[in-house]
Amino acid sequence: MKTVLITGSSTGIGRDTAIHFQQEGWNVAATMRRPENETELNQLENVQVLRLDATDRESIISAINTTIETFGSLDVVVNNAGYGLAGPLEAVTPDQLTRQYATNVFGPIYVMQAALPHFRAQKSGLFINISSIGGRLTLPLNSLYHGTKFALEGISEALNHELNPLGIRVKLVEPGGVKTDFAGRSLDLMSDPNITDYDEIVQKVFEAFRSPSRADDYSTGADIAEVIFTAATDGTGQIRYLAGNDAKQMWEQRSAITDQQYVELMAKNFGL
Ligand SMILES: NC(=O)c1ccc[n+]([C@@H]2O[C@H](COP(=O)([O-])OP(=O)(O)OC[C@H]3O[C@@H](n4cnc5c(N)ncnc54)[C@H](OP(=O)(O)O)[C@@H]3O)[C@@H](O)[C@H]2O)c1
C-alpha cells in the first residue's frame, strides 16, 4: 500500500486530494496547521491527520517522521500549502513579504529536504509541487505571488535533474482558477493608504478579478485532485501538468505571442 503526505489539507485542493488518494486505497498523511479543528478526515480509514505548518521547520520534520513510523513508507509528497498576496508591490510590509515566501517557497524546500533522506534510502519517491498557471505567466498586481510560483517552478525543474539519478522525481501541477478559499479567506492584500497613485489600477484590476463571469471556467478542488493523482501514478517523467481548461487556454494564448504583445494584451484586458 502506497503512502502520500499532503500539506495544507484543511481545505480546498489539499483536502480534496487527501480524499481522492484515500478513495484510491492509499495511506494518507493529511497535514494542516490546526489538526485540532479537523472532524472528518480523521474518521477515514488509513488517514492520519498531522500538524504541519509550512513556516515551522520542526513541525515539518515531525510530520514526515510520524508518517513513516505510522505507515512504514512514504512514496509521494504533495507540497500544496500556499496562499495569494495581491496589490501593489510598493505597499508590501516586511511581515507580508516574509510570510509569503516562507509559506510558498521555503516551506516546500524544507518539506523536500526532510523527506529526501528517506527517498534516497529507498531509491524512489516523488514530489508533486502545486504551482499555478501563475508560475508560467503573470497578471497585474500579483507580482509577489507570481514570484513565489516562478521560484517553485525553477527550483522543482532544476532539482529534478539532480534527483533523477537517485530514482527520485519532481513534478509540478499548475492549476488555473479553482473554486476554493484561495481568493477569499486565504488572500492577503497589500495596500498603503498614503500611496494613492495605484488606486485606479487597483480598482480596475480587482473589479476584473471579481467579475462573476471570470469564475465560469474555474475547476473544482476535486478536478485538480484528479490531475495530482494522475501525476502521482502515470509512471512518466512528465514534469508539468497544466490543470483546468482555463489554464490550458491561457497558456496556449500566452505561448503564441511575444513578451511585448502579452504586455499589450494585459493592458487591454484590464484597461490599464
Ligand atoms: N484556488 C486557485 O485559484 C489556485 C490556482 C492556482 C494555484 N493554487 C494553489 O493551490 C494551493 C492550494 O490552494 P487552494 O486553492 O486549495 O486554497 P485554500 O482553500 O485557501 O487552501 C490553502 C491551504 O493552504 C494552507 N496553508 C496556508 N498557509 C499555511 C502554512 N503556513 N502551513 C500549512 N498550511 C498552510 C491553508 O491552511 P489553513 O486552513 O490553516 O489556512 C489551506 O489548507 C496553493 O499553493 C495555491 O497557490 C490555487
PDBQT file of the ligand as one rigid body, heavy atoms in Angstrom, charges set to zero:
ROOT
HETATM    1  N1  LIG A 301      -7.528  28.403  -5.995  1.00  0.00    +0.000 N 
HETATM    2  C1  LIG A 301      -6.845  28.799  -7.044  1.00  0.00    +0.000 C 
HETATM    3  O1  LIG A 301      -7.390  29.530  -7.892  1.00  0.00    +0.000 OA
HETATM    4  C2  LIG A 301      -5.412  28.328  -7.241  1.00  0.00    +0.000 A 
HETATM    5  C3  LIG A 301      -4.864  28.467  -8.527  1.00  0.00    +0.000 A 
HETATM    6  C4  LIG A 301      -3.556  28.060  -8.753  1.00  0.00    +0.000 A 
HETATM    7  C5  LIG A 301      -2.816  27.530  -7.714  1.00  0.00    +0.000 A 
HETATM    8  N2  LIG A 301      -3.349  27.401  -6.464  1.00  0.00    +0.000 N 
HETATM    9  C6  LIG A 301      -2.504  26.856  -5.398  1.00  0.00    +0.000 C 
HETATM   10  O2  LIG A 301      -3.140  25.743  -4.817  1.00  0.00    +0.000 OA
HETATM   11  C7  LIG A 301      -2.694  25.589  -3.465  1.00  0.00    +0.000 C 
HETATM   12  C8  LIG A 301      -3.901  25.351  -2.562  1.00  0.00    +0.000 C 
HETATM   13  O3  LIG A 301      -4.759  26.449  -2.606  1.00  0.00    +0.000 OA
HETATM   14  P1  LIG A 301      -6.359  26.299  -2.585  1.00  0.00    +0.000 P 
HETATM   15  O4  LIG A 301      -6.879  26.843  -3.853  1.00  0.00    +0.000 OA
HETATM   16  O5  LIG A 301      -6.746  24.930  -2.152  1.00  0.00    +0.000 OA
HETATM   17  O6  LIG A 301      -6.712  27.403  -1.467  1.00  0.00    +0.000 OA
HETATM   18  P2  LIG A 301      -7.252  27.287   0.037  1.00  0.00    +0.000 P 
HETATM   19  O7  LIG A 301      -8.578  26.585   0.049  1.00  0.00    +0.000 OA
HETATM   20  O8  LIG A 301      -7.150  28.667   0.567  1.00  0.00    +0.000 OA
HETATM   21  O9  LIG A 301      -6.216  26.315   0.745  1.00  0.00    +0.000 OA
HETATM   22  C9  LIG A 301      -4.936  26.733   1.127  1.00  0.00    +0.000 C 
HETATM   23  C10 LIG A 301      -4.399  25.730   2.113  1.00  0.00    +0.000 C 
HETATM   24  O10 LIG A 301      -3.055  26.106   2.464  1.00  0.00    +0.000 OA
HETATM   25  C11 LIG A 301      -2.967  26.087   3.870  1.00  0.00    +0.000 C 
HETATM   26  N3  LIG A 301      -1.908  26.937   4.400  1.00  0.00    +0.000 N 
HETATM   27  C12 LIG A 301      -1.734  28.276   4.271  1.00  0.00    +0.000 A 
HETATM   28  N4  LIG A 301      -0.625  28.647   4.957  1.00  0.00    +0.000 NA
HETATM   29  C13 LIG A 301      -0.110  27.518   5.509  1.00  0.00    +0.000 A 
HETATM   30  C14 LIG A 301       1.013  27.219   6.322  1.00  0.00    +0.000 A 
HETATM   31  N5  LIG A 301       1.851  28.177   6.754  1.00  0.00    +0.000 N 
HETATM   32  N6  LIG A 301       1.233  25.935   6.689  1.00  0.00    +0.000 NA
HETATM   33  C15 LIG A 301       0.418  24.943   6.294  1.00  0.00    +0.000 A 
HETATM   34  N7  LIG A 301      -0.685  25.149   5.559  1.00  0.00    +0.000 NA
HETATM   35  C16 LIG A 301      -0.931  26.425   5.168  1.00  0.00    +0.000 A 
HETATM   36  C17 LIG A 301      -4.339  26.527   4.354  1.00  0.00    +0.000 C 
HETATM   37  O11 LIG A 301      -4.464  26.162   5.718  1.00  0.00    +0.000 OA
HETATM   38  P3  LIG A 301      -5.359  26.967   6.819  1.00  0.00    +0.000 P 
HETATM   39  O12 LIG A 301      -6.736  26.340   6.755  1.00  0.00    +0.000 OA
HETATM   40  O13 LIG A 301      -4.659  26.718   8.101  1.00  0.00    +0.000 OA
HETATM   41  O14 LIG A 301      -5.369  28.413   6.416  1.00  0.00    +0.000 OA
HETATM   42  C18 LIG A 301      -5.212  25.706   3.420  1.00  0.00    +0.000 C 
HETATM   43  O15 LIG A 301      -5.292  24.363   3.842  1.00  0.00    +0.000 OA
HETATM   44  C19 LIG A 301      -1.873  26.829  -3.138  1.00  0.00    +0.000 C 
HETATM   45  O16 LIG A 301      -0.499  26.534  -3.225  1.00  0.00    +0.000 OA
HETATM   46  C20 LIG A 301      -2.257  27.806  -4.246  1.00  0.00    +0.000 C 
HETATM   47  O17 LIG A 301      -1.222  28.731  -4.531  1.00  0.00    +0.000 OA
HETATM   48  C21 LIG A 301      -4.637  27.788  -6.225  1.00  0.00    +0.000 A 
ENDROOT
TORSDOF 0
